[in-house]
Amino acid sequence: MVRAKGLAKNKDVGIAGASVAQQALRAGLVDELFLHVAPLVLGQGVRLFEHLGDEAIRLRKMSSLDSGHATHLRFEVLRQ
């Protein structure tokens, strides 16, 4: 993530995929989470909030928006 921030010249860096997001959350590198929840089951996958270790991840909801196809959620990741 440090390299990604450097390449992005300190602009925002996005993470896609639960496995990479879990690693970044465990490392304390995530400031905000944008989750898009759609009523569609695609099969098996990686659960975002599994395998995060013993320390709780605290979130503060910043916004939510319902659309016809999904609910869009934005959370601040609170530092311990």
C-alpha positions as CSV (number, residue, x, y, z in Angstrom):
1,M,0.0,0.0,0.0
2,V,2.9,2.4,0.7
3,R,4.1,1.8,-2.8
4,A,0.6,2.3,-4.2
5,K,0.3,5.6,-2.4
6,G,3.7,6.7,-3.8
7,L,2.7,5.8,-7.3
8,A,-0.6,7.6,-6.9
9,K,1.3,10.7,-5.7
10,N,-0.7,10.7,-2.4
11,K,-4.1,10.5,-4.1
12,D,-6.7,8.0,-2.9
13,V,-5.9,4.3,-3.5
14,G,-8.7,1.9,-4.0
15,I,-8.8,-1.7,-3.1
16,A,-10.9,-4.3,-4.8
17,G,-11.5,-7.8,-3.5
18,A,-12.0,-9.1,0.0
19,S,-8.7,-10.8,0.4
20,V,-6.7,-7.7,-0.3
21,A,-9.0,-5.6,1.8
22,Q,-8.6,-7.9,4.7
23,Q,-4.8,-7.6,4.5
24,A,-5.0,-3.8,4.4
25,L,-7.5,-3.7,7.3
26,R,-5.3,-5.9,9.4
27,A,-2.3,-3.7,8.6
28,G,-4.2,-0.6,9.6
29,L,-4.0,0.9,6.1
30,V,-7.6,1.6,5.4
31,D,-9.2,4.9,6.2
32,E,-12.7,4.4,4.6
33,L,-14.7,1.5,3.3
34,F,-17.2,1.9,0.5
35,L,-19.5,-1.2,0.3
36,H,-22.0,-1.8,-2.4
37,V,-24.6,-4.4,-1.3
38,A,-26.8,-5.9,-4.1
39,P,-29.5,-8.5,-3.6
40,L,-27.7,-11.1,-5.8
41,V,-26.0,-14.2,-4.7
42,L,-23.1,-15.1,-7.0
43,G,-22.0,-18.3,-5.2
44,Q,-19.0,-18.8,-2.9
45,G,-16.5,-16.2,-2.2
46,V,-14.4,-14.6,0.6
47,R,-16.2,-12.9,3.4
48,L,-14.9,-9.4,3.9
49,F,-15.0,-9.4,7.7
50,E,-13.5,-12.8,8.3
51,H,-9.8,-13.4,9.1
52,L,-9.2,-10.0,10.6
53,G,-7.5,-11.2,13.7
54,D,-8.4,-10.8,17.4
55,E,-8.6,-7.0,17.4
56,A,-12.0,-5.6,16.5
57,I,-12.4,-3.3,13.5
58,R,-14.5,-0.3,14.5
59,L,-16.5,1.5,11.9
60,R,-18.5,4.7,11.9
61,K,-21.2,5.0,9.2
62,M,-20.7,8.1,7.2
63,S,-23.5,7.7,4.6
64,S,-25.9,5.2,3.0
65,L,-27.8,5.5,-0.2
66,D,-30.4,3.1,-1.5
67,S,-30.9,2.7,-5.2
68,G,-33.0,0.3,-7.2
69,H,-30.2,-2.2,-7.5
70,A,-28.0,-1.8,-4.4
71,T,-27.4,-0.1,-1.1
72,H,-24.2,2.0,-1.1
73,L,-22.5,2.3,2.3
74,R,-19.6,4.5,3.3
75,F,-17.8,3.9,6.7
76,E,-14.9,5.5,8.4
77,V,-12.4,3.0,9.9
78,L,-11.8,4.2,13.5
79,R,-8.3,3.8,14.8
80,Q,-7.9,2.0,18.2
